[in-house]
Amino acid sequence: MKRIFTILLAISIATLGYSQSQRLVLLEEFTQASCGPCASSNPTIHALLVNNPTKITGIYYHTSWPGTDIMYNHNPADPDARVSYYGVTYVPYSVLDGNFYAGSATGWNINTVNNRYDDPSPCDLGLSYRISSDSDSIYVMMMVKPTAPMSFENAVAYAVIIEKHIHFNSAPGSNGEKDFYNVVKKLLPGKNGLAIPKTMNVGDYFILESSWKLANVYDVNELSAIGFVQNNQNKEILQSINGSVDAIVPLYQNDLQ
């Protein structure tokens, strides 16, 4: 049975000024193990991600069409939610930072990424994760800190559990692909994310804490987490981050007690 624990804190601290933050672009790629064009585009996209780790990170949702895909069957709810959210009608389909680019997987390149990367973000993120000693559950903590004036009126935070590499000895679908990367295993704390307090100033911070009991994981050593904050009104991704096993130290130690 899945257990989810979420802590929401918005704490004000003194600040003398602000500066915007370096952005990490987020790719949300919609793909499928029985999609022929996906097999053609995925290697190019993977190479771009690997070669530009400080500029862009990516997560892959496996959809229910056009054929068989066991990775979709393991977690239908989360991919279905994001398909509906963006109105995705075909694969492969790429979404960069929510509303910066959305369309064909072949319609963007590193120049697209660079253009978005040069646009500062109004917040910093921190994300840590750990796997329980019995490899039963994964725990995440994400911190959001505004670094410039911004509105959190419609903002939500997500921590995404991914399996970084899944290899099959035999292709699990009809397109011949045997290697899959950054496959979404679970959206935390749920498919709709967690609303951020509407009023947060520079110097405030917000903490999301959540956990997931592992299910349908091929290799626990390949598990990781990626976090992002999104404006639900215009779908813009405000910031994203790759998770780390290094623990986040709150500004005040008793915040999490």
CORJO-V279243 format. One record per helix or strand. SS is the DSSP state (H for helix, E for strand). FROM is the first residue (numbers start at 1). TO is the last residue. If there is no record, write none. Layout:
BEGIN
ss: <SS;SS>
from: <FROM;FROM>
to: <TO;TO>
END
This chain:
BEGIN
ss: <E;E;E;H;E;H;H;E;E;H;E;E;E;E;E;E;E;H;E;E;E;H>
from: <9;21;25;36;56;70;76;93;101;110;121;123;137;155;179;194;205;220;223;237;244;253>
to: <11;21;31;51;62;74;86;96;104;117;121;131;146;167;188;195;213;222;231;242;244;256>
END
